[in-house]
């Protein structure tokens, strides 16, 4: 048996078996059953709607939707590093299936006090004070334990896997968990499994940090980066709904994911348009977060909303109307722009546009020239321009609605980093407003618009130091 306490938990969420040396799927390490199920074994059964049912005798049920006592015990041990007794595991299965302690005691003929003591033991071993947290974590893990997904088929996340995975080996993982809401997340997970965890809310252009040519620094510094891919980016569905509602659902699901894998207190880092999601996640975690580090946010003081899209200079008028049109007419414009984007990238027009935009910013131009020599760069630009328009519009709208006052709700330390060459920041009037919200603001003397994405080692170390 392979190292179950580590790999079982990783494989529960992994949708990329092709990047692992272990070719066994979840059912293969199912207590040696290899697809069969003991007839005298109780089980929980996953229904199509996502809920579990407890079965005392699961005869004639498809074994692919069943989890035995041994399965559930293995999942619990993989997550919490503690072993349950068989009676505790059976009780946990009944609770996952929606049972209540009094009725479970009556059905099993076991005293209520005994069941209550077993539940207390389960909570103690899980390190959780509340029964509901243990049940949610285990229900999500068990549902994903049974989930079948072939990452080699075309689908959400497959483009990221195909383009980026080889640069981060052996430390690249992609997760597609189904959460208790029934919604799915797409999460890029790079760095050693046992590394120091942090959350990265990605900018528009690159879904992974650090960039591929600096992937080695993750192992060198023992850092593990969890990046949730936001709705509308890289094939992740973006439903037709209010941006505030989408952001609320996304942040709820991701916070639950962090609890499931034991990363509740990981610091959150964002770059540019990742700010709205970063603030939403950090604010909802209340006392759990170790800190927030926001770099290059699009900020205009005195606008009412605070964070906003667009340059400080000339931010109204045409550019404001253009942003509103993109957001309000997304269904009509998205396929047109996405179709036109690919030839623009291949012809070099897009690169020329970036060179023009970065004129006067030598560090940006330097990294652009370096990028043009990298095999991943042009494909990354193509993916961004053809697959991310919906995400960009969602980010713009969510950022526009993200108030500075929300920062006051975050209990941990809050850092905001600007570059003095960033034209998207009204630095003269923004620092006081951010400091009133409890932020420590630092302005770096650097003409680059995007200097922080080029120095991820310093960025990550600063974020991880927030909780020390």
C-alpha positions as CSV (number, residue, x, y, z in Angstrom):
1,X,0.0,0.0,0.0
2,X,1.3,3.4,-1.0
3,X,1.7,6.3,1.5
4,X,-2.1,6.5,2.2
5,X,-1.9,9.3,4.8
6,X,-0.7,11.6,2.1
7,X,-1.5,10.3,-1.3
8,X,-5.1,9.3,-0.5
9,X,-6.1,12.8,0.3
10,X,-4.3,14.2,-2.8
11,X,-5.8,11.6,-5.1
12,X,-9.3,12.4,-3.8
13,X,-9.1,15.8,-5.5
14,X,-6.7,15.0,-8.3
15,X,-7.9,15.0,-11.8
16,X,-4.5,14.6,-13.3
17,X,-3.4,11.0,-13.0
18,X,-1.1,11.4,-16.0
19,X,1.2,13.6,-14.0
20,X,1.6,11.1,-11.2
21,X,3.9,8.1,-11.1
22,X,1.1,6.2,-9.4
23,X,-1.4,4.9,-12.0
24,X,-3.9,3.6,-9.5
25,X,-7.2,5.4,-9.4
26,X,-9.2,5.9,-6.2
27,X,-11.1,2.6,-6.5
28,X,-7.9,0.6,-6.9
29,X,-6.7,1.3,-3.4
30,X,-10.2,0.7,-2.0
31,X,-9.1,-1.8,0.7
32,X,-8.0,-4.3,-1.9
33,X,-11.6,-4.7,-3.2
34,X,-10.8,-3.6,-6.7
35,X,-14.4,-2.8,-7.6
36,X,-16.1,-5.5,-5.6
37,X,-18.0,-4.8,-2.3
38,X,-18.4,-7.1,0.7
39,X,-22.1,-8.1,0.9
40,X,-22.2,-7.9,4.7
41,X,-20.6,-4.4,4.9
42,X,-22.6,-1.3,5.6
43,X,-22.1,1.6,3.3
44,X,-23.0,5.1,2.3
45,X,-24.4,5.5,-1.2
46,X,-23.9,8.7,-3.3
47,X,-27.1,9.6,-5.1
48,X,-27.1,11.6,-8.4
49,X,-28.2,14.7,-6.5
50,X,-25.0,14.6,-4.4
51,X,-26.6,13.5,-1.1
52,X,-25.5,10.3,0.8
53,X,-27.8,7.5,2.0
54,X,-26.8,5.0,4.7
55,X,-27.3,1.4,3.7
56,X,-27.1,-1.3,6.4
57,X,-26.9,-4.0,3.7
58,X,-26.0,-2.6,0.2
59,X,-26.7,-5.7,-1.8
60,X,-27.4,-5.2,-5.5
61,X,-26.1,-1.6,-5.5
62,X,-23.5,-0.5,-8.0
63,X,-20.2,-0.6,-6.0
64,X,-18.9,2.5,-7.9
65,X,-21.3,4.7,-5.8
66,X,-20.6,3.0,-2.4
67,X,-18.2,3.7,0.3
68,X,-17.5,1.1,3.0
69,X,-16.5,1.5,6.6
70,X,-12.9,1.0,5.5
71,X,-13.1,3.6,2.8
72,X,-14.6,6.3,5.1
73,X,-12.0,5.4,7.8
74,X,-9.2,5.8,5.3
75,X,-10.5,9.2,4.1
76,X,-10.8,10.4,7.7
77,X,-7.2,9.2,8.5
78,X,-5.8,10.8,5.4
79,X,-7.4,14.2,6.3
80,X,-7.0,14.3,10.1
81,X,-4.1,12.0,10.7
82,X,-6.2,10.1,13.3
83,X,-7.8,6.7,13.2
84,X,-11.5,6.0,14.1
85,X,-12.8,2.9,15.6
86,X,-15.2,0.8,13.5
87,X,-18.1,2.0,15.6
88,X,-17.1,5.6,15.3
89,X,-16.7,5.3,11.6
90,X,-20.2,3.7,11.2
91,X,-21.7,6.6,13.3
92,X,-19.8,9.1,11.1
93,X,-21.3,7.5,8.0
94,X,-24.8,7.7,9.4
95,X,-24.3,11.4,10.2
96,X,-22.9,12.1,6.7
97,X,-26.1,10.5,5.3
98,X,-28.2,13.0,7.3
99,X,-28.9,11.0,10.4
100,X,-29.4,12.5,13.9
101,X,-28.0,11.1,17.1
102,X,-31.3,10.2,18.8
103,X,-32.7,8.3,15.8
104,X,-29.4,6.6,15.1
105,X,-29.2,5.4,18.7
106,X,-32.7,4.0,18.5
107,X,-32.2,2.3,15.1
108,X,-28.9,0.7,16.2
109,X,-30.0,-0.3,19.7
110,X,-27.0,1.6,21.2
111,X,-27.6,4.0,24.0
112,X,-27.7,7.7,23.3
113,X,-24.9,8.4,25.8
114,X,-22.6,5.9,24.0
115,X,-23.3,7.5,20.6
116,X,-22.8,11.0,22.1
117,X,-19.4,9.9,23.5
118,X,-18.4,8.5,20.2
119,X,-19.3,11.7,18.5
120,X,-17.2,13.7,21.0
121,X,-14.3,11.3,20.2
122,X,-14.8,11.9,16.4
123,X,-14.8,15.7,16.9
124,X,-11.7,15.5,19.2
125,X,-9.8,13.4,16.6
126,X,-10.8,15.8,13.9
127,X,-9.7,18.8,16.0
128,X,-13.1,20.4,15.4
129,X,-15.4,21.8,18.0
130,X,-18.5,21.7,15.8
131,X,-20.1,18.5,14.4
132,X,-21.3,20.4,11.3
133,X,-17.7,21.2,10.2
134,X,-16.6,17.6,10.5
135,X,-19.7,16.4,8.5
136,X,-19.2,19.0,5.7
137,X,-15.5,18.2,5.4
138,X,-16.0,14.5,5.3
139,X,-19.0,14.7,3.0
140,X,-17.0,16.7,0.4
141,X,-14.1,14.4,0.7
142,X,-16.2,11.2,0.3
143,X,-18.1,12.6,-2.6
144,X,-14.9,13.4,-4.4
145,X,-13.4,10.0,-3.4
146,X,-16.1,8.5,-5.7
147,X,-15.9,11.1,-8.4
148,X,-14.7,10.0,-11.8
149,X,-12.9,12.5,-14.0
150,X,-10.4,11.8,-16.8
151,X,-8.1,14.8,-17.0
152,X,-6.8,13.7,-20.4
153,X,-10.1,14.4,-22.0
154,X,-11.0,17.9,-23.2
155,X,-12.6,19.9,-20.4
156,X,-12.2,22.5,-17.8
157,X,-8.6,22.8,-16.7
158,X,-7.2,20.6,-19.5
159,X,-5.6,23.5,-21.3
160,X,-3.8,24.6,-18.1
161,X,-2.6,21.0,-17.5
162,X,-1.4,20.6,-21.1
163,X,0.5,23.9,-21.1
164,X,1.9,24.3,-17.6
165,X,2.1,20.9,-15.9
166,X,5.5,19.9,-17.3
167,X,7.2,23.0,-15.9
168,X,6.2,22.3,-12.3
169,X,6.9,18.6,-12.1
170,X,6.8,16.8,-9.8
171,X,4.9,19.5,-7.9
172,X,1.9,20.2,-10.2
173,X,-1.7,19.2,-9.2
174,X,-5.0,20.2,-10.6
175,X,-8.2,19.8,-8.5
176,X,-11.8,19.7,-9.6
177,X,-13.7,19.2,-6.3
178,X,-17.5,19.2,-6.0
179,X,-18.4,21.2,-2.9
180,X,-21.4,20.8,-0.6
181,X,-23.2,23.5,-2.6
182,X,-23.1,21.1,-5.6
183,X,-20.9,23.6,-7.5
184,X,-17.4,22.7,-8.8
185,X,-14.1,24.5,-8.3
186,X,-11.0,24.4,-10.4
187,X,-7.9,24.8,-8.4
188,X,-4.2,24.8,-9.5
189,X,-2.0,23.5,-6.8
190,X,1.8,23.8,-7.2
191,X,4.7,23.2,-4.9
192,X,5.6,20.4,-2.4
193,X,2.6,18.8,-0.7
194,X,4.0,19.4,2.7
195,X,5.1,23.0,1.9
196,X,4.0,26.2,3.5
197,X,0.6,27.0,2.1
198,X,-0.6,30.2,0.7
199,X,-3.5,31.3,-1.6
200,X,-2.8,33.2,-4.8
201,X,-5.6,35.1,-6.6
202,X,-4.3,35.2,-10.1
203,X,-4.1,38.2,-12.5
204,X,-5.7,38.1,-15.9
205,X,-2.7,36.8,-17.9
206,X,-1.2,33.9,-15.9
207,X,-3.1,31.4,-13.7
208,X,-0.1,30.1,-11.9
209,X,2.6,31.8,-9.8
210,X,5.5,31.8,-10.0
211,X,5.9,31.9,-13.7
212,X,7.2,28.6,-15.3
213,X,10.8,29.7,-15.6
214,X,10.9,30.3,-11.8
215,X,9.0,27.1,-10.8
216,X,12.1,25.8,-8.9
217,X,11.8,28.4,-6.2
218,X,8.7,26.6,-4.8
219,X,10.7,23.5,-3.9
220,X,13.7,25.5,-2.8
221,X,11.7,27.6,-0.4
222,X,9.2,24.8,0.6
223,X,6.2,26.8,-0.6
224,X,2.8,25.4,-1.8
225,X,0.6,27.8,-3.8
226,X,-3.2,27.2,-4.1
227,X,-4.8,29.2,-7.0
228,X,-8.5,29.0,-7.5
229,X,-9.3,29.7,-11.1
230,X,-12.1,32.3,-11.1
231,X,-15.3,32.1,-13.1
232,X,-14.9,33.0,-16.7
233,X,-11.2,32.2,-16.8
234,X,-9.6,29.3,-18.7
235,X,-12.9,27.5,-19.4
236,X,-14.4,27.8,-15.9
237,X,-18.1,28.5,-16.5
238,X,-19.4,32.0,-15.8
239,X,-23.2,32.0,-15.3
240,X,-25.4,34.9,-16.2
241,X,-25.8,36.4,-12.8
242,X,-24.9,39.4,-10.7
243,X,-21.2,39.7,-10.2
244,X,-21.6,40.1,-6.5
245,X,-23.6,36.9,-6.3
246,X,-21.0,35.0,-8.3
247,X,-18.2,36.3,-6.1
248,X,-20.2,35.4,-3.0
249,X,-20.7,31.8,-4.2
250,X,-17.1,31.4,-5.4
251,X,-15.6,32.7,-2.1
252,X,-17.9,30.4,-0.1
253,X,-16.9,27.3,-2.1
254,X,-13.2,28.1,-1.9
255,X,-13.3,28.8,1.9
256,X,-15.0,25.4,2.3
257,X,-12.2,23.8,0.1
258,X,-9.6,25.4,2.3
259,X,-11.3,23.8,5.4
260,X,-11.5,20.5,3.7
261,X,-7.7,20.3,3.1
262,X,-6.8,22.0,6.3
263,X,-5.5,25.3,4.9
264,X,-8.0,27.7,6.6
265,X,-5.3,30.0,7.9
266,X,-3.2,30.2,4.7
267,X,-2.3,33.9,3.9
268,X,-3.9,35.3,0.7
269,X,-2.0,37.1,-2.0
270,X,-3.5,38.9,-5.0
271,X,-2.2,40.7,-8.0
272,X,-4.2,43.3,-9.9
273,X,-7.7,42.0,-10.7
274,X,-7.5,39.2,-8.1
275,X,-8.2,41.7,-5.4
276,X,-12.0,41.4,-5.2
277,X,-11.8,37.6,-4.7
278,X,-8.9,38.0,-2.3
279,X,-10.8,40.4,-0.1
280,X,-14.0,38.4,-0.2
281,X,-12.2,35.2,0.9
282,X,-10.1,37.0,3.6
283,X,-13.1,38.9,5.0
284,X,-15.3,35.8,5.3
285,X,-12.6,33.8,7.1
286,X,-12.8,36.2,10.0
287,X,-10.2,35.2,12.6
288,X,-8.9,32.3,10.6
289,X,-6.8,34.2,8.1
290,X,-3.1,34.8,8.7
291,X,-3.0,37.9,6.5
292,X,-3.7,39.5,3.2
293,X,-1.1,40.9,0.7
294,X,-2.6,42.9,-2.2
295,X,-0.3,44.0,-5.0
296,X,-1.0,46.5,-7.7
297,X,-4.8,46.9,-7.1
298,X,-6.7,49.1,-9.4
299,X,-7.5,51.8,-6.9
300,X,-9.0,55.3,-7.1
301,X,-9.6,57.2,-3.9
302,X,-12.8,59.1,-3.5
303,X,-14.9,57.2,-6.1
304,X,-17.3,55.8,-3.6
305,X,-16.5,52.2,-4.5
306,X,-12.8,52.6,-3.9
307,X,-11.4,49.9,-6.1
308,X,-12.2,50.3,-9.7
309,X,-11.1,49.3,-13.2
310,X,-9.3,51.7,-15.5
311,X,-6.4,54.1,-15.4
312,X,-6.6,57.1,-13.1
313,X,-5.8,59.3,-16.1
314,X,-8.7,59.3,-18.5
315,X,-10.6,56.7,-16.5
316,X,-14.0,58.2,-17.4
317,X,-15.5,59.0,-20.7
318,X,-14.7,56.5,-23.4
319,X,-12.9,53.9,-21.3
320,X,-15.7,53.9,-18.7
321,X,-18.3,53.5,-21.4
322,X,-16.2,50.7,-23.0
323,X,-16.1,48.9,-19.7
324,X,-19.8,49.2,-19.1
325,X,-20.5,48.0,-22.7
326,X,-18.3,44.9,-22.1
327,X,-20.0,44.0,-18.9
328,X,-23.6,44.7,-20.1
329,X,-23.2,43.1,-23.6
330,X,-21.0,40.2,-22.6
331,X,-23.1,37.6,-24.4
332,X,-22.9,39.4,-27.7
333,X,-19.3,40.6,-27.6
334,X,-17.5,37.7,-26.0
335,X,-17.6,35.3,-29.0
336,X,-16.7,38.1,-31.4
337,X,-13.6,39.3,-29.4
338,X,-12.5,35.7,-28.6
339,X,-12.6,34.8,-32.3
340,X,-10.6,37.9,-33.3
341,X,-8.0,37.4,-30.5
342,X,-6.3,34.3,-31.8
343,X,-5.1,35.8,-35.1
344,X,-4.1,39.0,-33.3
345,X,-1.8,36.9,-31.0
346,X,-0.4,34.8,-33.9
347,X,0.3,37.8,-36.1
348,X,2.2,39.6,-33.4
349,X,-0.3,42.5,-33.2
350,X,-1.1,41.7,-29.6
351,X,2.6,41.7,-28.6
352,X,3.1,45.0,-30.4
353,X,0.2,46.4,-28.4
354,X,1.9,45.3,-25.1
355,X,5.1,46.9,-26.2
356,X,3.3,50.1,-26.8
357,X,1.6,49.9,-23.5
358,X,4.8,49.2,-21.7
359,X,6.7,52.0,-23.3
360,X,8.6,53.9,-20.6
361,X,8.5,50.8,-18.4
362,X,11.8,49.1,-19.0
363,X,11.3,46.2,-16.6
364,X,8.0,45.3,-18.2
365,X,9.6,45.4,-21.6
366,X,12.5,43.3,-20.4
367,X,10.3,40.5,-19.2
368,X,8.2,40.8,-22.3
369,X,11.3,40.2,-24.4
370,X,12.3,37.3,-22.2
371,X,8.8,35.9,-22.5
372,X,9.0,35.9,-26.3
373,X,11.8,33.4,-26.1
374,X,9.9,30.9,-23.8
375,X,7.9,28.0,-25.4
376,X,4.9,28.6,-23.0
377,X,4.6,32.4,-23.5
378,X,2.7,32.7,-26.8
379,X,0.3,29.9,-26.0
380,X,-0.3,31.5,-22.6
381,X,-1.2,34.8,-24.3
382,X,-3.5,32.9,-26.7
383,X,-5.3,31.2,-23.9
384,X,-5.7,34.4,-22.1
385,X,-7.1,36.4,-25.0
386,X,-9.4,33.6,-26.3
387,X,-10.6,32.0,-23.1
388,X,-10.6,34.8,-20.4
389,X,-12.8,37.6,-21.7
390,X,-15.8,36.5,-19.6
391,X,-13.5,36.3,-16.6
392,X,-12.0,39.7,-17.3
393,X,-15.4,41.3,-17.4
394,X,-16.4,39.5,-14.2
395,X,-13.3,40.7,-12.5
396,X,-13.8,44.3,-13.7
397,X,-17.4,44.4,-12.4
398,X,-16.5,42.6,-9.1
399,X,-13.6,45.0,-8.5
400,X,-15.7,48.0,-9.3
401,X,-18.2,46.9,-6.6
402,X,-15.4,46.1,-4.0
403,X,-15.4,48.7,-1.3
404,X,-12.4,49.7,0.7
405,X,-14.5,49.4,3.8
406,X,-14.4,45.6,3.4
407,X,-10.7,45.6,4.3
408,X,-11.7,46.7,7.8
409,X,-13.6,43.4,8.2
410,X,-10.4,41.4,7.8
411,X,-8.9,40.7,11.2
412,X,-5.4,39.7,10.2
413,X,-2.6,41.9,9.0
414,X,-3.2,43.6,5.6
415,X,-0.5,44.8,3.3
416,X,-1.0,46.8,0.1
417,X,1.9,47.2,-2.3
418,X,2.1,49.7,-5.1
419,X,4.7,50.5,-7.7
420,X,5.2,54.2,-8.2
421,X,5.1,53.6,-11.9
422,X,1.6,52.1,-11.8
423,X,-0.8,54.4,-13.7
424,X,-3.8,52.6,-12.2
425,X,-3.3,54.0,-8.7
426,X,-4.1,57.4,-7.3
427,X,-1.3,57.3,-4.9
428,X,-1.5,60.9,-3.6
429,X,-4.9,60.3,-2.0
430,X,-5.2,56.5,-1.7
431,X,-2.7,55.8,1.1
432,X,-4.6,57.7,3.8
433,X,-7.9,55.9,2.9
434,X,-6.3,52.5,2.9
435,X,-4.5,53.1,6.2
436,X,-7.8,54.1,7.8
437,X,-9.0,50.6,6.8
438,X,-6.1,49.1,8.8
439,X,-3.7,48.5,5.8
440,X,0.0,48.9,5.8
441,X,0.8,50.6,2.5
442,X,4.1,50.4,0.8
443,X,5.1,52.2,-2.4
444,X,8.1,50.7,-4.3
445,X,10.3,53.0,-6.2
446,X,10.1,51.2,-9.5
447,X,8.8,52.3,-12.9
448,X,7.3,48.8,-13.7
449,X,3.6,48.4,-13.7
450,X,3.9,44.7,-12.8
451,X,7.1,44.4,-10.8
452,X,5.6,42.1,-8.2
453,X,4.8,39.3,-10.6
454,X,8.5,39.3,-11.5
455,X,9.7,38.8,-7.9
456,X,7.3,36.1,-6.6
457,X,9.9,34.8,-4.1
458,X,9.9,38.1,-2.2
459,X,6.2,38.4,-2.5
460,X,5.5,34.9,-1.1
461,X,8.0,35.2,1.7
462,X,6.4,38.5,2.8
463,X,2.9,36.9,2.8
464,X,4.1,33.9,4.7
465,X,5.8,36.1,7.3
466,X,2.4,37.7,8.1
467,X,1.4,34.7,10.2
468,X,4.7,34.2,12.0
